[in-house]
Amino acid sequence: MKTRLLHCAFVLLSAVSATPLLADEQLDLGKTVYMTLCVACHQPTGAGLPPVFPTLVQTEYVSGSTERFAAMILKGVMGPITVKDMVFNNMMPPQEALLTDEKIAAAITYVRASFGNTYPAVPAAVVTSARSKFADRKTSWTEAELKAWPDAQASK
């Protein structure tokens, strides 16, 4: 009986250590990442700085494919790009060398849950998959590539 209890305790502790961030923890981490790296361009309100940096408020890039959103952060975006009928011709630098998958997922989740956005959280596994899938890519994304994303309009 004692051995069985120890085994159960070990299994429970192992499961806890492998558990992804809880929703509040992910949002807190995402806010920290956003306010550290993203805020300079996209502003505290997520409204961006037209006509230089685009808004994150209810745009197709925030509501659409989470893989695409992760890929944009990992590899960056090179303009011109049209967001909400406004053309932006700037560059979003890649963050793949700076941020972990957990931090990118948290930032995406924060943006998808803030600024009037009400989209579901994104697990780190989405970012891990995108990082692996696009590991050999050396350039930032263009608007044409982002618009042609297979599930670009899917909010998941």
MOGIDA-V457191 format. One record per residue. N is the residue number from 1. RES is the residue in one small letter. PHI is phi in radians with two decimals (none if undefined). BURIAL is # if it has 24 or more other ideal C-beta (glycine too) atoms within 12 Angstrom, else .. Layout:
BEGIN
N_RES_PHI_BURIAL + N_RES_PHI_BURIAL
END
This chain:
BEGIN
1_m_none_. + 2_k_-1.10_. + 3_t_-1.11_. + 4_r_-1.12_. + 5_l_-1.12_. + 6_l_-1.12_. + 7_h_-1.08_. + 8_c_-1.07_. + 9_a_-1.11_. + 10_f_-1.09_. + 11_v_-1.08_. + 12_l_-1.11_. + 13_l_-1.12_. + 14_s_-1.11_. + 15_a_-1.15_. + 16_v_-1.13_. + 17_s_-1.20_. + 18_a_-1.68_. + 19_t_-1.25_. + 20_p_-1.15_# + 21_l_-0.99_# + 22_l_-1.25_. + 23_a_-0.94_. + 24_d_-1.13_. + 25_e_-1.13_. + 26_q_-1.15_# + 27_l_-1.14_# + 28_d_-1.09_. + 29_l_-1.10_# + 30_g_-1.08_# + 31_k_-1.13_# + 32_t_-1.07_. + 33_v_-1.09_# + 34_y_-1.03_# + 35_m_-1.23_. + 36_t_-1.57_. + 37_l_-1.94_# + 38_c_-1.56_# + 39_v_-1.06_# + 40_a_-1.02_. + 41_c_-1.67_# + 42_h_-1.57_# + 43_q_1.24_. + 44_p_-1.07_. + 45_t_-1.60_. + 46_g_1.37_# + 47_a_-1.36_# + 48_g_1.28_# + 49_l_-2.43_. + 50_p_-1.05_. + 51_p_-1.66_. + 52_v_-1.63_. + 53_f_-2.19_# + 54_p_-1.31_# + 55_t_-1.26_# + 56_l_-1.96_# + 57_v_-1.46_# + 58_q_0.76_. + 59_t_-1.90_# + 60_e_-1.11_# + 61_y_-1.35_# + 62_v_-1.48_# + 63_s_-1.47_# + 64_g_-1.42_# + 65_s_-0.93_# + 66_t_-1.25_# + 67_e_-1.11_# + 68_r_-1.08_# + 69_f_-1.05_# + 70_a_-1.09_# + 71_a_-1.10_# + 72_m_-1.10_# + 73_i_-1.25_# + 74_l_-1.07_# + 75_k_-1.80_# + 76_g_1.47_# + 77_v_-2.37_# + 78_m_-1.99_. + 79_g_-1.23_# + 80_p_-1.34_. + 81_i_-2.50_# + 82_t_-1.76_. + 83_v_-2.27_# + 84_k_0.89_. + 85_d_1.14_. + 86_m_-2.09_. + 87_v_-1.56_. + 88_f_-2.10_# + 89_n_-2.18_. + 90_n_-2.48_# + 91_m_-2.28_. + 92_m_-1.70_# + 93_p_-1.22_. + 94_p_-1.18_# + 95_q_-2.04_# + 96_e_-1.06_# + 97_a_-1.44_. + 98_l_-1.66_. + 99_l_-1.96_# + 100_t_-1.31_. + 101_d_-1.07_# + 102_e_-1.11_# + 103_k_-1.22_# + 104_i_-1.16_# + 105_a_-1.06_# + 106_a_-1.14_# + 107_a_-1.12_# + 108_i_-1.08_# + 109_t_-1.06_# + 110_y_-1.05_# + 111_v_-1.12_# + 112_r_-1.22_# + 113_a_-1.99_# + 114_s_-2.20_# + 115_f_1.07_# + 116_g_1.51_. + 117_n_-1.42_# + 118_t_-2.40_. + 119_y_-1.93_# + 120_p_-1.10_. + 121_a_-1.13_# + 122_v_-2.12_# + 123_p_-1.30_# + 124_a_-1.03_# + 125_a_-1.03_. + 126_v_-1.12_# + 127_v_-1.23_# + 128_t_-1.00_. + 129_s_-1.12_. + 130_a_-1.13_# + 131_r_-1.06_# + 132_s_-1.19_. + 133_k_-1.06_. + 134_f_-1.93_# + 135_a_-1.00_. + 136_d_-1.50_. + 137_r_-1.25_. + 138_k_-1.90_. + 139_t_-2.06_. + 140_s_-1.31_# + 141_w_-1.36_# + 142_t_-1.89_. + 143_e_-1.03_# + 144_a_-1.02_. + 145_e_-1.16_. + 146_l_-1.20_# + 147_k_-1.19_. + 148_a_-1.54_. + 149_w_-0.98_# + 150_p_-0.90_. + 151_d_-2.07_. + 152_a_-1.00_# + 153_q_-1.65_. + 154_a_-1.29_. + 155_s_-1.69_. + 156_k_-2.45_.
END
